[in-house]
């Protein structure tokens, strides 16, 4: 099959490209892709709802800052020791083990890797409990009043101790998720994280009803912190149980073994995991730094955390989703040293990533104000936060495109077994983000500081994308890097949808309804804008296809 010159609008679609190159049936790949996309969207939506509910119940208080930054500490720590790279490294190992010795061999290897992971994570849990006062000190450092700061230090220390076991539970959850994906089962693996979010949402709502809403540090009882910590950890435990149930359904539930040193395949997997830590660790540490700095502004952690949630929610249904679909074809072409096919697969992936990201950029950038007005609810419904949140969302609109393209480039480099540049790019992005974020301390503690912190995310993504795409451009020469016709069609469609998005903004601006009616206006208007984008894109691609046929 000749793929050279493929572009969106051609009869060969993205799913067809991937399945044709990777050797899978189009129906199976399309079904699995739709399953992952659907449940991931639901999980991300519940994650976004979680942030909104916490902000609405707790309000722009220093306690809200401490809780929102404190309860995600285990997730950040888990990312430092394994995180998203776990599935990327472990799935191929499990698949090879199944091919060599069937499910029994896969269970043996998986159990030994699990033993190593659980040993490491158990030690990390112990260290986190010991270091809880230090972690709490960093999260409460921005509180100006000494008495409130001391109280926040004690409450945050207690919270970190209560949620520390989540590091171990996250390892179990990801092991179960990896086992399911290795056996071609995606529904439960993608849906289970939503349960964790829903449990925490229920906990926050019930504690707000029982103890009161908008409580600040001086008035927060210890019982409230205990209830929140136990509820958060219970949600992660339920998530882990569901993932392990899924592993049992596919025949890969195994008992952890401490004999990983006796298994060359398990040793190889653990070494690859150790080498890949930085790719996921640097973004996690960067987020921790930004949240710690945002804690100097009442309600600041809510704004920055919601910006992060929006960034990842958009990117995982646009460019990052494309990167996951494009990886098999890229890896197959790289393995066979087929530069023509690799270049064609890259150009098509790049075109689809841009096509998927541009309409989201326009909608969020133009409608950032109305969107922020809807997201800020309850105790957080203040103009002092809505304005900065709107600006932050506009910055995120650009960052999701840049970050998605960087991720696509990383996938292409990994397909070529080049992990050096992704590691360096991750480190550079972290350094740039921290330096720019540190400059926020020169800005008065308010909305401008929060905007500066979110701009730091964008600048870091730009630095990483520049390194990754430059290296990739050199790697695929003499093949073309971009498909100008496809990108031109996407730009024409983007320009066509701008007036529709602007009209939606104007209607919402003059409309004086409640939150529900405003949401309805944005939803209908967004659908209309996307419809215009799709129609113009299709017409443009059809004309270009006819002109070249």
Secondary structure as GFF3:
##gff-version 3
##sequence-region A 1 549
A	DSSP	alpha_helix	14	22	.	.	.	ID=ss1
A	DSSP	alpha_helix	26	58	.	.	.	ID=ss2
A	DSSP	alpha_helix	62	70	.	.	.	ID=ss3
A	DSSP	alpha_helix	73	81	.	.	.	ID=ss4
A	DSSP	alpha_helix	85	130	.	.	.	ID=ss5
A	DSSP	alpha_helix	132	140	.	.	.	ID=ss6
A	DSSP	alpha_helix	146	163	.	.	.	ID=ss7
A	DSSP	alpha_helix	166	182	.	.	.	ID=ss8
A	DSSP	alpha_helix	187	211	.	.	.	ID=ss9
A	DSSP	three_ten_helix	217	219	.	.	.	ID=ss10
A	DSSP	alpha_helix	222	249	.	.	.	ID=ss11
A	DSSP	three_ten_helix	260	262	.	.	.	ID=ss12
A	DSSP	alpha_helix	264	275	.	.	.	ID=ss13
A	DSSP	alpha_helix	277	294	.	.	.	ID=ss14
A	DSSP	alpha_helix	300	315	.	.	.	ID=ss15
A	DSSP	alpha_helix	319	335	.	.	.	ID=ss16
A	DSSP	alpha_helix	339	366	.	.	.	ID=ss17
A	DSSP	alpha_helix	368	375	.	.	.	ID=ss18
A	DSSP	three_ten_helix	378	380	.	.	.	ID=ss19
A	DSSP	alpha_helix	383	415	.	.	.	ID=ss20
A	DSSP	alpha_helix	420	438	.	.	.	ID=ss21
A	DSSP	three_ten_helix	439	442	.	.	.	ID=ss22
A	DSSP	alpha_helix	447	476	.	.	.	ID=ss23
A	DSSP	alpha_helix	484	510	.	.	.	ID=ss24
A	DSSP	alpha_helix	515	548	.	.	.	ID=ss25
###
